[in-house]
Amino acid sequence: MMVVEALVALLLLASGAAALVAALGLLRLPDFFMRLHGPTKATTLGLGGILAASTIVFSVQDPGLSLHEVLITLFLFITAPASAHILAKSAMHDRVPFQGGQEDPLLHPANLVPESAGEYHAAGLDLPPPGEPLPGEES
Amino acid sequence: MRGPRAQDRVLALDFIFAVAMLMMLVLGIRDDSRMYFEGALLMALFGFLGSSAMAKFLLRGEVIE
């Protein structure tokens, strides 16, 4: 019994830490897509931990395995990425800016492959600092 | 639930629903009660419905086409 309680407490603490990381990420990350990324992953982790703890507790108390929690786990593991995907799609549709002010992810300097950066240099153009529009892209 | 854009607010609401659901599960463990579990299931369901409906609204301008 002692071992079970220790295991459950450990799982709950780990999940609480994951949820805390998710909240901090939601609060402090610089642009919307990063804020979307943080909580979706960490919430999934925290959810898995707490549901495992709940399964263990109720399986030990009553005879027989308690599998109600698997229902929530399955449901949320399917729906959480789906809602995050729709949110990201609507954010891109609304042209929510990335970090540095770029709106189009393909024009973000971090996404330019070295070859095209070389072409920019060969054409006598320097890549602008982040936040400035790229050559050929007005405002 | 502040944020520069509406999407931030929807994301915050989604996260609040998830954390409230986790809290209900923990309360259920503490009180040895199965009722909290049903609440958590409903909360997961409505959280997904609400955030996906709002995201759909932001995407299209209407929820049901």
Backbone of each chain as ProteinMPNN parsed JSONL, in Angstrom:
{"seq_chain_A": "MMVVEALVALLLLASGAAALVAALGLLRLPDFFMRLHGPTKATTLGLGGILAASTIVFSVQDPGLSLHEVLITLFLFITAPASAHILAKSAMHDRVPFQGGQEDPLLHPANLVPESAGEYHAAGLDLPPPGEPLPGEES", "coords_chain_A": {"N_chain_A": [[0.834, -1.207, 0.0], [1.928, 1.184, 0.79], [3.861, 1.532, -1.165], [2.293, 1.884, -3.417], [0.988, 4.272, -2.804], [3.168, 5.999, -2.74], [3.97, 5.862, -5.4], [1.736, 6.924, -6.687], [1.746, 9.505, -5.622], [4.127, 10.442, -6.653], [3.577, 10.426, -9.406], [1.513, 12.326, -9.48], [2.87, 14.614, -8.635], [4.734, 14.915, -10.692], [3.016, 15.388, -12.831], [1.845, 17.759, -11.999], [4.074, 19.426, -12.117], [4.495, 19.407, -14.877], [2.177, 20.673, -15.746], [2.593, 23.145, -14.631], [4.827, 24.007, -16.064], [3.585, 24.21, -18.53], [1.798, 26.312, -18.047], [3.571, 28.407, -17.522], [4.811, 28.555, -19.994], [2.674, 29.332, -21.598], [2.314, 31.823, -20.565], [4.695, 33.263, -20.988], [6.021, 32.886, -23.448], [7.205, 34.237, -26.587], [5.753, 34.546, -29.159], [2.545, 33.837, -30.809], [2.467, 31.232, -31.884], [4.425, 29.82, -30.583], [3.367, 30.001, -28.028], [1.18, 28.425, -28.441], [2.357, 25.987, -28.863], [3.658, 25.273, -26.426], [1.736, 24.757, -24.138], [0.118, 22.706, -25.315], [1.711, 20.401, -25.57], [2.72, 20.037, -22.945], [0.404, 19.862, -21.441], [-0.683, 17.488, -22.364], [1.198, 15.695, -21.363], [0.92, 16.129, -18.545], [-1.702, 15.384, -18.233], [-1.612, 12.645, -18.928], [-0.085, 11.678, -16.763], [-1.686, 12.272, -14.458], [-4.021, 10.879, -15.023], [-3.036, 8.292, -15.123], [-2.289, 8.025, -12.433], [-4.836, 8.208, -11.244], [-6.064, 5.939, -12.319], [-4.473, 3.95, -11.118], [-5.047, 4.352, -8.385], [-7.855, 3.825, -8.202], [-7.917, 1.261, -9.17], [-6.567, -0.169, -7.248], [-8.129, 0.198, -4.991], [-10.759, -0.901, -5.511], [-11.779, -4.237, -6.333], [-10.592, -5.543, -9.369], [-9.79, -4.092, -12.558], [-9.679, -0.597, -13.103], [-10.914, 1.109, -15.702], [-12.036, 3.436, -16.577], [-10.671, 5.802, -16.839], [-9.133, 5.562, -19.036], [-10.786, 6.205, -21.06], [-11.089, 9.053, -20.976], [-8.407, 9.634, -21.467], [-7.987, 8.611, -24.082], [-9.873, 10.154, -25.49], [-8.904, 12.785, -25.092], [-6.339, 12.626, -26.098], [-6.881, 12.399, -28.721], [-8.408, 14.703, -29.309], [-7.031, 17.007, -28.401], [-4.692, 17.613, -30.059], [-6.163, 18.098, -32.371], [-7.746, 20.398, -31.833], [-5.704, 22.204, -31.353], [-4.579, 22.277, -33.857], [-6.637, 23.42, -35.414], [-6.7, 25.913, -34.215], [-4.129, 26.891, -34.829], [-4.377, 27.002, -37.565], [-6.371, 28.953, -37.862], [-5.015, 31.09, -36.798], [-2.962, 31.434, -38.671], [-4.496, 32.046, -40.853], [-5.515, 34.49, -40.051], [-3.221, 35.936, -40.162], [-1.517, 36.208, -37.934], [1.285, 37.602, -36.46], [4.625, 36.212, -36.539], [7.373, 35.683, -34.239], [9.355, 38.56, -34.292], [7.903, 39.792, -36.194], [7.323, 38.851, -38.747], [4.88, 37.718, -41.075], [4.411, 35.649, -42.876], [5.295, 32.348, -42.678], [7.049, 31.093, -44.42], [8.648, 33.082, -45.304], [10.113, 33.758, -43.178], [13.232, 34.61, -41.777], [14.557, 32.542, -40.448], [13.692, 30.324, -41.756], [14.746, 30.336, -44.233], [16.569, 28.587, -46.6], [20.088, 27.836, -46.734], [20.999, 28.025, -49.397], [19.224, 29.772, -50.75], [19.684, 32.011, -49.256], [22.261, 32.466, -50.056], [21.72, 33.124, -52.726], [20.428, 35.538, -52.343], [22.602, 36.982, -51.373], [24.264, 36.858, -53.592], [22.838, 38.36, -55.37], [23.417, 40.796, -54.464], [22.013, 41.537, -52.313], [21.449, 41.906, -48.894], [20.42, 39.845, -46.211], [17.762, 41.069, -44.339], [17.668, 42.323, -40.953], [15.887, 40.48, -38.366], [12.416, 41.161, -38.36], [12.435, 43.246, -40.093], [11.115, 43.818, -43.384], [11.568, 41.368, -45.978], [13.639, 41.472, -48.954], [11.837, 42.408, -51.828], [9.456, 42.004, -50.661], [7.011, 43.943, -49.738], [6.295, 46.036, -47.016]], "CA_chain_A": [[0.0, 0.0, 0.0], [2.859, 2.319, 0.881], [4.513, 1.694, -2.466], [1.298, 2.426, -4.337], [0.778, 5.69, -2.507], [4.345, 6.751, -3.168], [3.943, 5.933, -6.862], [0.682, 7.878, -7.08], [2.185, 10.859, -5.271], [5.164, 10.828, -7.62], [2.912, 10.735, -10.677], [0.775, 13.585, -9.352], [3.825, 15.723, -8.588], [5.298, 15.109, -12.031], [2.005, 16.018, -13.682], [1.721, 19.148, -11.583], [5.214, 20.162, -12.674], [4.268, 19.577, -16.314], [1.137, 21.697, -15.938], [3.209, 24.438, -14.299], [5.634, 24.394, -17.228], [2.654, 24.634, -19.578], [1.268, 27.64, -17.728], [4.651, 29.382, -17.717], [5.004, 28.722, -21.422], [1.556, 30.132, -22.106], [2.427, 33.205, -20.08], [5.924, 34.01, -21.257], [6.655, 32.708, -24.756], [7.067, 35.512, -27.283], [4.714, 34.719, -30.169], [1.377, 32.985, -30.593], [2.659, 29.831, -32.249], [5.165, 29.21, -29.471], [2.423, 29.845, -26.91], [0.33, 27.279, -28.765], [3.156, 24.764, -28.774], [3.997, 24.895, -25.058], [0.688, 24.108, -23.353], [-0.447, 21.477, -25.877], [2.545, 19.243, -25.22], [2.858, 19.82, -21.506], [-0.878, 19.412, -20.899], [-0.815, 16.071, -22.67], [2.028, 14.971, -20.402], [0.309, 16.196, -17.222], [-2.925, 14.586, -18.285], [-1.251, 11.233, -18.863], [0.353, 11.345, -15.414], [-2.786, 12.303, -13.485], [-4.944, 9.788, -15.332], [-2.397, 7.039, -14.671], [-2.419, 7.988, -10.98], [-6.227, 7.918, -10.907], [-6.284, 4.525, -12.638], [-3.83, 3.111, -10.096], [-5.781, 4.468, -7.115], [-9.144, 3.14, -8.206], [-7.717, -0.17, -9.389], [-6.133, -0.784, -5.994], [-9.229, 0.231, -4.021], [-11.799, -1.875, -5.811], [-11.309, -5.382, -7.096], [-10.749, -5.378, -10.809], [-9.102, -2.96, -13.141], [-10.547, 0.544, -13.392], [-10.481, 1.581, -17.018], [-12.776, 4.616, -17.003], [-9.776, 6.908, -17.154], [-8.611, 5.39, -20.397], [-11.732, 6.907, -21.923], [-10.656, 10.456, -21.059], [-7.089, 9.696, -22.114], [-8.16, 8.432, -25.523], [-10.589, 11.306, -26.035], [-8.095, 13.999, -25.135], [-5.184, 12.454, -26.984], [-7.346, 12.63, -30.092], [-8.966, 16.027, -29.568], [-6.137, 18.13, -28.099], [-3.99, 18.053, -31.269], [-7.097, 18.604, -33.379], [-8.11, 21.798, -31.56], [-4.502, 23.023, -31.554], [-4.404, 22.426, -35.3], [-7.591, 24.419, -35.919], [-6.273, 27.234, -33.722], [-2.976, 27.35, -35.609], [-4.861, 27.339, -38.9], [-7.064, 30.241, -37.826], [-4.013, 32.132, -36.567], [-2.28, 31.714, -39.93], [-5.481, 32.703, -41.707], [-5.598, 35.874, -39.595], [-1.878, 36.516, -40.281], [-0.917, 36.539, -36.636], [2.712, 37.662, -36.75], [5.588, 35.396, -35.811], [8.353, 36.482, -33.508], [10.101, 39.369, -35.226], [6.978, 40.561, -37.008], [6.993, 38.248, -40.038], [3.561, 37.096, -41.12], [4.445, 34.425, -43.663], [6.37, 31.529, -42.117], [8.043, 30.718, -45.424], [9.563, 34.2, -45.507], [10.86, 34.014, -41.949], [14.653, 34.381, -42.045], [15.012, 31.257, -39.916], [13.276, 29.249, -42.639], [15.409, 30.419, -45.529], [17.654, 27.614, -46.713], [21.332, 28.559, -47.017], [21.173, 28.295, -50.826], [18.521, 30.987, -51.146], [20.404, 33.124, -48.643], [23.373, 32.725, -50.967], [21.21, 33.852, -53.883], [20.239, 36.922, -51.923], [23.894, 37.65, -51.309], [24.785, 36.984, -54.946], [22.13, 39.456, -56.026], [23.811, 42.042, -53.841], [21.071, 41.873, -51.239], [21.725, 41.303, -47.604], [19.215, 39.497, -45.463], [17.49, 42.105, -43.345], [17.537, 41.819, -39.577], [14.522, 40.015, -38.095], [11.475, 42.24, -38.134], [12.401, 44.058, -41.311], [10.618, 43.04, -44.517], [12.599, 40.818, -46.842], [13.659, 42.096, -50.283], [10.745, 41.973, -52.681], [8.238, 41.864, -49.86], [6.828, 45.28, -49.185], [5.668, 46.163, -45.693]], "C_chain_A": [[0.863, 1.249, 0.0], [3.476, 2.606, -0.481], [3.55, 2.34, -3.461], [1.097, 3.911, -4.096], [1.955, 6.534, -2.963], [4.343, 6.923, -4.681], [2.926, 6.967, -7.337], [1.116, 9.305, -6.789], [3.218, 11.355, -6.259], [4.541, 11.232, -8.954], [2.203, 12.085, -10.605], [1.725, 14.773, -9.337], [4.401, 15.997, -9.97], [4.293, 15.804, -12.936], [1.796, 17.476, -13.314], [2.858, 19.993, -12.125], [5.015, 20.413, -14.157], [3.236, 20.669, -16.562], [1.692, 23.08, -15.621], [4.053, 24.935, -15.464], [4.733, 24.893, -18.353], [2.144, 26.04, -19.311], [2.33, 28.708, -17.936], [4.881, 29.633, -19.198], [3.913, 29.577, -22.022], [1.731, 31.595, -21.735], [3.583, 33.945, -20.73], [6.511, 33.843, -22.643], [6.304, 33.878, -25.683], [6.005, 35.584, -28.362], [3.653, 33.634, -30.07], [1.664, 31.522, -30.858], [3.491, 29.11, -31.201], [4.241, 29.002, -28.275], [1.488, 28.682, -27.154], [1.079, 25.973, -28.529], [3.358, 24.312, -27.327], [2.894, 24.137, -24.341], [0.169, 22.806, -23.965], [0.396, 20.267, -25.495], [2.513, 18.962, -23.724], [1.536, 19.377, -20.895], [-1.091, 17.933, -21.177], [-0.027, 15.233, -21.68], [1.369, 14.949, -19.021], [-0.942, 15.354, -17.137], [-2.615, 13.094, -18.164], [-0.868, 10.827, -17.451], [-0.806, 11.254, -14.444], [-3.767, 11.168, -13.758], [-4.354, 8.439, -14.947], [-2.521, 6.907, -13.163], [-3.838, 7.604, -10.575], [-6.558, 6.451, -11.185], [-5.71, 3.624, -11.561], [-4.635, 3.131, -8.806], [-7.05, 3.641, -7.145], [-9.004, 1.656, -8.497], [-7.319, -0.869, -8.104], [-7.298, -0.859, -5.007], [-10.246, -0.877, -4.276], [-11.167, -3.08, -6.502], [-11.553, -5.149, -8.578], [-10.115, -4.103, -11.29], [-10.093, -1.837, -13.422], [-10.084, 1.196, -14.685], [-11.27, 2.788, -17.502], [-11.835, 5.698, -17.502], [-9.224, 6.793, -18.56], [-9.502, 6.11, -21.399], [-11.311, 8.368, -22.109], [-9.337, 10.551, -21.807], [-7.229, 9.613, -23.619], [-8.788, 9.683, -26.137], [-9.668, 12.51, -26.172], [-6.873, 13.845, -26.013], [-5.602, 12.613, -28.435], [-7.686, 14.096, -30.294], [-7.985, 17.167, -29.325], [-5.318, 18.545, -29.325], [-4.932, 18.624, -32.31], [-7.439, 20.068, -33.111], [-6.898, 22.704, -31.725], [-4.282, 23.278, -33.039], [-5.365, 23.473, -35.851], [-7.176, 25.819, -35.473], [-5.103, 27.769, -34.536], [-3.416, 27.764, -37.0], [-5.537, 28.702, -38.891], [-6.069, 31.37, -37.573], [-3.286, 32.46, -37.862], [-3.215, 32.414, -40.906], [-5.589, 34.182, -41.355], [-4.264, 36.604, -39.685], [-1.383, 37.041, -38.931], [0.593, 36.522, -36.814], [3.535, 36.683, -35.928], [6.483, 36.309, -35.002], [9.201, 37.254, -34.514], [9.21, 40.052, -36.228], [6.657, 39.962, -38.355], [5.614, 37.62, -39.986], [3.566, 35.771, -41.854], [5.593, 33.552, -43.17], [7.438, 31.182, -43.142], [9.026, 31.84, -45.69], [10.348, 34.526, -44.252], [12.339, 33.719, -42.196], [15.148, 33.04, -41.542], [14.671, 30.113, -40.853], [13.911, 29.326, -44.009], [16.542, 29.406, -45.57], [18.914, 28.378, -47.095], [21.502, 28.904, -48.486], [20.477, 29.598, -51.211], [19.135, 32.2, -50.462], [21.592, 33.492, -49.512], [22.923, 33.484, -52.197], [20.976, 35.319, -53.542], [21.559, 37.661, -51.919], [24.452, 37.866, -52.702], [24.108, 38.127, -55.69], [22.474, 40.804, -55.397], [22.883, 42.471, -52.729], [21.538, 41.198, -49.964], [20.415, 40.959, -46.94], [18.972, 40.568, -44.418], [17.475, 41.501, -41.95], [16.098, 41.39, -39.331], [13.604, 41.188, -37.79], [11.372, 43.158, -39.316], [11.819, 43.21, -42.431], [11.768, 42.552, -45.378], [12.572, 41.551, -48.188], [12.531, 41.539, -51.142], [9.434, 41.842, -51.953], [7.979, 43.208, -49.218], [5.959, 45.23, -47.937], [5.351, 44.813, -45.123]], "O_chain_A": [[0.577, 2.23, -0.686], [3.598, 3.758, -0.897], [3.928, 3.217, -4.238], [1.041, 4.708, -5.033], [1.784, 7.63, -3.498], [4.673, 7.994, -5.19], [3.188, 7.763, -8.239], [0.891, 10.209, -7.594], [3.207, 12.519, -6.661], [4.92, 12.237, -9.554], [2.275, 12.887, -11.537], [1.444, 15.81, -9.938], [4.542, 17.15, -10.378], [4.649, 16.691, -13.711], [1.596, 18.326, -14.182], [2.652, 21.132, -12.543], [5.325, 21.496, -14.653], [3.39, 21.488, -17.468], [1.318, 24.068, -16.253], [4.015, 26.113, -15.816], [5.057, 25.861, -19.041], [2.062, 26.863, -20.222], [2.042, 29.785, -18.459], [5.116, 30.766, -19.617], [4.179, 30.445, -22.853], [1.35, 32.491, -22.488], [3.47, 35.141, -20.999], [7.423, 34.587, -23.004], [5.218, 34.448, -25.571], [5.377, 36.635, -28.484], [3.819, 32.646, -29.354], [1.164, 30.654, -30.142], [3.288, 27.921, -30.955], [4.309, 27.98, -27.592], [1.047, 28.021, -26.214], [0.511, 24.988, -28.058], [3.246, 23.125, -27.024], [3.091, 22.981, -23.968], [-0.188, 21.887, -23.228], [-0.145, 19.221, -25.135], [2.31, 17.83, -23.286], [1.528, 18.603, -19.938], [-1.616, 17.206, -20.333], [-0.5, 14.198, -21.21], [1.266, 13.894, -18.395], [-1.215, 14.703, -16.129], [-3.261, 12.372, -17.404], [-1.268, 9.762, -16.979], [-0.916, 10.287, -13.691], [-4.287, 10.561, -12.822], [-5.073, 7.545, -14.5], [-2.819, 5.827, -12.654], [-4.033, 6.782, -9.679], [-7.241, 5.799, -10.395], [-6.348, 2.662, -11.133], [-4.884, 2.088, -8.201], [-7.306, 2.851, -6.236], [-9.87, 0.867, -8.118], [-7.684, -2.024, -7.882], [-7.445, -1.841, -4.279], [-10.555, -1.678, -3.394], [-10.142, -2.955, -7.173], [-12.591, -4.623, -8.98], [-9.925, -3.154, -10.529], [-11.198, -2.076, -13.909], [-8.994, 1.764, -14.752], [-11.205, 3.144, -18.679], [-12.141, 6.419, -18.452], [-8.889, 7.793, -19.197], [-9.042, 6.566, -22.446], [-11.192, 8.858, -23.231], [-9.153, 11.417, -22.662], [-6.67, 10.429, -24.351], [-8.319, 10.204, -27.15], [-9.64, 13.174, -27.208], [-6.411, 14.816, -26.613], [-4.774, 12.927, -29.289], [-7.317, 14.686, -31.309], [-8.09, 18.205, -29.979], [-5.249, 19.74, -29.614], [-4.558, 19.53, -33.055], [-7.43, 20.888, -34.029], [-7.03, 23.84, -32.181], [-3.853, 24.362, -33.434], [-4.972, 24.316, -36.658], [-7.279, 26.784, -36.231], [-5.074, 28.946, -34.894], [-2.914, 28.74, -37.557], [-5.317, 29.516, -39.787], [-6.25, 32.481, -38.072], [-3.014, 33.629, -38.137], [-2.791, 33.265, -41.687], [-5.737, 35.029, -42.237], [-4.181, 37.777, -39.319], [-0.899, 38.168, -38.82], [1.139, 35.521, -37.278], [3.2, 36.365, -34.786], [6.376, 37.533, -35.063], [9.707, 36.676, -35.476], [9.701, 40.826, -37.05], [5.802, 40.492, -39.064], [5.223, 37.053, -38.965], [2.813, 34.862, -41.501], [6.75, 33.968, -43.233], [8.602, 30.996, -42.787], [10.108, 31.609, -46.23], [11.157, 35.454, -44.244], [12.669, 32.68, -42.768], [16.056, 32.454, -42.132], [15.278, 29.046, -40.773], [13.65, 28.478, -44.862], [17.381, 29.372, -44.669], [18.834, 29.443, -47.708], [22.075, 29.943, -48.815], [21.055, 30.432, -51.908], [19.115, 33.299, -51.016], [21.903, 34.669, -49.692], [23.625, 34.376, -52.675], [21.279, 36.216, -54.329], [21.656, 38.797, -52.384], [25.041, 38.909, -52.986], [24.721, 38.782, -56.533], [21.892, 41.829, -55.754], [22.941, 43.604, -52.253], [21.971, 40.046, -49.978], [19.424, 41.675, -47.078], [19.89, 40.937, -43.685], [17.288, 40.295, -41.793], [15.185, 41.87, -40.002], [13.972, 42.099, -37.049], [10.336, 43.789, -39.529], [12.01, 41.994, -42.435], [12.799, 43.213, -45.501], [11.571, 42.186, -48.519], [12.305, 40.329, -51.171], [8.401, 41.591, -52.574], [8.653, 43.578, -48.256], [5.005, 44.456, -47.852], [4.82, 44.719, -44.016]]}, "seq_chain_B": "MRGPRAQDRVLALDFIFAVAMLMMLVLGIRDDSRMYFEGALLMALFGFLGSSAMAKFLLRGEVIE", "coords_chain_B": {"N_chain_B": [[-7.416, 36.455, -19.093], [-5.963, 37.854, -21.181], [-4.499, 39.175, -24.148], [-2.704, 39.68, -27.155], [-4.148, 38.905, -29.427], [-7.272, 37.455, -30.612], [-6.973, 34.734, -30.83], [-5.17, 34.071, -28.85], [-6.723, 34.334, -26.603], [-8.624, 32.329, -26.952], [-6.951, 30.111, -26.824], [-6.099, 30.376, -24.187], [-8.497, 29.902, -22.846], [-8.953, 27.253, -23.555], [-6.788, 26.056, -22.291], [-7.384, 26.669, -19.636], [-9.669, 25.127, -19.297], [-8.52, 22.583, -19.558], [-6.797, 22.493, -17.332], [-8.619, 22.802, -15.244], [-9.985, 20.431, -15.556], [-7.991, 18.579, -14.911], [-7.701, 19.287, -12.25], [-10.16, 18.511, -11.231], [-9.919, 15.756, -11.485], [-7.87, 15.255, -9.665], [-9.107, 16.072, -7.299], [-11.05, 14.105, -7.257], [-9.489, 11.857, -6.743], [-8.629, 12.531, -4.201], [-10.989, 12.638, -2.679], [-12.006, 10.137, -2.965], [-14.041, 9.636, -4.852], [-16.282, 8.801, -7.472], [-17.766, 10.529, -8.863], [-16.558, 12.922, -9.569], [-15.098, 12.141, -11.706], [-16.883, 11.835, -13.821], [-17.577, 14.482, -14.15], [-15.104, 15.479, -15.005], [-14.847, 14.212, -17.458], [-16.992, 15.322, -18.888], [-16.102, 17.933, -18.856], [-13.794, 17.824, -20.396], [-14.944, 17.211, -22.837], [-16.648, 19.438, -23.383], [-14.771, 21.454, -23.304], [-13.202, 20.881, -25.547], [-15.161, 21.113, -27.551], [-15.949, 23.818, -27.269], [-13.524, 25.276, -27.715], [-12.84, 24.442, -30.275], [-15.054, 25.299, -31.722], [-14.867, 28.064, -31.398], [-12.397, 28.54, -32.62], [-13.025, 27.766, -35.179], [-14.879, 29.689, -35.766], [-13.228, 31.946, -35.776], [-11.767, 31.295, -37.961], [-13.522, 31.148, -40.145], [-15.607, 32.964, -39.838], [-18.118, 32.184, -39.351], [-19.942, 29.694, -37.512], [-21.461, 27.376, -38.087], [-21.791, 26.142, -41.245]], "CA_chain_B": [[-7.398, 36.045, -20.495], [-5.648, 38.953, -22.086], [-3.597, 38.711, -25.19], [-2.786, 40.59, -28.288], [-5.084, 38.478, -30.453], [-8.365, 36.614, -30.138], [-6.504, 33.351, -30.734], [-4.556, 33.886, -27.531], [-7.786, 34.161, -25.6], [-9.19, 30.992, -27.128], [-5.963, 29.169, -26.303], [-6.126, 30.464, -22.724], [-9.705, 29.235, -22.368], [-8.706, 25.822, -23.728], [-5.859, 25.627, -21.243], [-8.098, 26.727, -18.356], [-10.518, 23.937, -19.239], [-7.685, 21.397, -19.32], [-6.293, 22.493, -15.958], [-9.754, 22.544, -14.36], [-10.274, 19.002, -15.64], [-6.98, 17.886, -14.12], [-7.988, 19.544, -10.84], [-11.29, 17.664, -10.841], [-9.436, 14.385, -11.312], [-7.117, 15.18, -8.407], [-10.105, 16.11, -6.218], [-11.674, 12.792, -7.225], [-8.577, 10.937, -6.045], [-8.567, 12.897, -2.789], [-12.238, 12.353, -1.984], [-12.454, 8.778, -3.275], [-15.37, 9.728, -5.427], [-16.309, 8.581, -8.916], [-18.57, 11.558, -9.506], [-15.663, 13.9, -10.164], [-14.622, 11.632, -12.981], [-17.856, 12.188, -14.86], [-17.405, 15.913, -14.4], [-13.891, 15.703, -15.791], [-15.128, 13.774, -18.826], [-17.822, 16.357, -19.511], [-15.309, 19.145, -19.038], [-12.932, 17.608, -21.558], [-15.79, 17.272, -24.025], [-17.099, 20.796, -23.679], [-13.594, 22.261, -23.61], [-12.847, 20.685, -26.955], [-16.22, 21.681, -28.395], [-15.902, 25.267, -27.225], [-12.354, 25.886, -28.353], [-12.844, 24.204, -31.719], [-16.07, 26.157, -32.322], [-14.358, 29.439, -31.476], [-11.355, 28.606, -33.642], [-13.716, 27.696, -36.468], [-15.465, 31.008, -35.982], [-12.167, 32.878, -36.164], [-11.263, 30.914, -39.278], [-14.484, 31.297, -41.234], [-16.571, 34.022, -39.634], [-19.38, 31.599, -38.905], [-19.631, 28.415, -36.897], [-22.1, 26.328, -38.879], [-21.89, 26.663, -42.619]], "C_chain_B": [[-7.137, 37.247, -21.381], [-4.725, 38.39, -23.16], [-3.732, 39.628, -26.362], [-3.88, 40.184, -29.278], [-6.179, 37.618, -29.839], [-7.903, 35.166, -29.969], [-5.861, 33.065, -29.387], [-5.614, 33.625, -26.475], [-8.411, 32.779, -25.713], [-8.247, 29.939, -26.56], [-5.971, 29.171, -24.783], [-7.351, 29.749, -22.174], [-9.548, 27.718, -22.456], [-7.829, 25.289, -22.597], [-6.535, 25.653, -19.875], [-8.995, 25.506, -18.199], [-9.689, 22.696, -18.912], [-7.23, 21.343, -17.872], [-7.429, 22.23, -14.97], [-10.107, 21.068, -14.37], [-9.267, 18.198, -14.826], [-7.255, 18.068, -12.629], [-9.146, 18.679, -10.362], [-10.844, 16.234, -10.624], [-8.686, 14.237, -9.994], [-8.069, 15.215, -7.218], [-10.79, 14.752, -6.101], [-10.806, 11.764, -6.528], [-8.614, 11.226, -4.546], [-9.819, 12.447, -2.051], [-12.757, 10.949, -2.218], [-13.839, 8.764, -3.907], [-15.292, 9.539, -6.933], [-17.023, 9.71, -9.648], [-17.697, 12.596, -10.198], [-15.213, 13.463, -11.548], [-15.571, 11.986, -14.112], [-17.753, 13.665, -15.206], [-16.199, 16.196, -15.272], [-14.118, 15.308, -17.244], [-15.944, 14.826, -19.569], [-17.01, 17.61, -19.797], [-14.373, 19.012, -20.227], [-13.734, 17.775, -22.836], [-16.145, 18.706, -24.382], [-15.917, 21.727, -23.953], [-13.201, 22.124, -25.06], [-13.881, 21.325, -27.868], [-16.103, 23.197, -28.459], [-14.715, 25.823, -27.98], [-12.366, 25.623, -29.847], [-13.908, 25.069, -32.393], [-15.562, 27.58, -32.454], [-13.267, 29.574, -32.52], [-11.965, 28.568, -35.031], [-14.345, 29.047, -36.802], [-14.405, 32.011, -36.427], [-11.679, 32.58, -37.57], [-12.22, 31.326, -40.372], [-15.414, 32.484, -41.07], [-17.947, 33.518, -39.284], [-19.076, 30.188, -38.418], [-20.199, 27.273, -37.731], [-22.321, 26.861, -40.278], [-23.089, 26.051, -43.325]], "O_chain_B": [[-7.962, 37.617, -22.216], [-4.243, 37.261, -23.062], [-4.76, 40.281, -26.543], [-4.482, 41.054, -29.908], [-6.053, 37.12, -28.72], [-8.376, 34.457, -29.081], [-5.986, 31.966, -28.847], [-5.429, 32.807, -25.574], [-8.695, 32.131, -24.705], [-8.679, 28.995, -25.898], [-5.865, 28.12, -24.152], [-7.265, 29.066, -21.154], [-9.955, 26.989, -21.552], [-8.088, 24.228, -22.028], [-6.298, 24.774, -19.047], [-9.08, 24.92, -17.12], [-10.093, 21.863, -18.1], [-7.266, 20.284, -17.245], [-7.242, 21.525, -13.978], [-10.481, 20.504, -13.341], [-9.638, 17.25, -14.134], [-7.073, 17.143, -11.838], [-9.131, 18.173, -9.24], [-11.313, 15.564, -9.704], [-8.834, 13.237, -9.291], [-7.878, 14.488, -6.244], [-11.08, 14.291, -4.997], [-11.309, 10.901, -5.809], [-8.628, 10.31, -3.724], [-9.736, 11.936, -0.935], [-13.831, 10.596, -1.73], [-14.698, 7.967, -3.529], [-14.378, 10.035, -7.592], [-16.918, 9.848, -10.867], [-18.038, 13.093, -11.272], [-14.978, 14.282, -12.436], [-15.153, 12.378, -15.201], [-17.828, 14.059, -16.37], [-16.249, 17.041, -16.166], [-13.642, 15.983, -18.157], [-15.644, 15.18, -20.709], [-17.187, 18.266, -20.823], [-14.176, 19.965, -20.981], [-13.276, 18.395, -23.796], [-15.971, 19.141, -25.52], [-16.034, 22.671, -24.733], [-12.902, 23.111, -25.731], [-13.533, 21.996, -28.84], [-16.15, 23.794, -29.534], [-14.864, 26.735, -28.793], [-11.949, 26.483, -30.623], [-13.701, 25.531, -33.515], [-15.782, 28.236, -33.472], [-13.196, 30.58, -33.227], [-11.495, 29.243, -35.948], [-14.345, 29.487, -37.952], [-14.635, 32.819, -37.327], [-11.233, 33.475, -38.289], [-11.79, 31.804, -41.422], [-15.963, 32.971, -42.058], [-18.843, 34.298, -38.961], [-18.102, 29.563, -38.838], [-19.493, 26.314, -38.042], [-22.956, 27.898, -40.472], [-23.344, 26.36, -44.489]]}, "name": "protein", "num_of_chains": 2, "seq": "MMVVEALVALLLLASGAAALVAALGLLRLPDFFMRLHGPTKATTLGLGGILAASTIVFSVQDPGLSLHEVLITLFLFITAPASAHILAKSAMHDRVPFQGGQEDPLLHPANLVPESAGEYHAAGLDLPPPGEPLPGEESMRGPRAQDRVLALDFIFAVAMLMMLVLGIRDDSRMYFEGALLMALFGFLGSSAMAKFLLRGEVIE"}
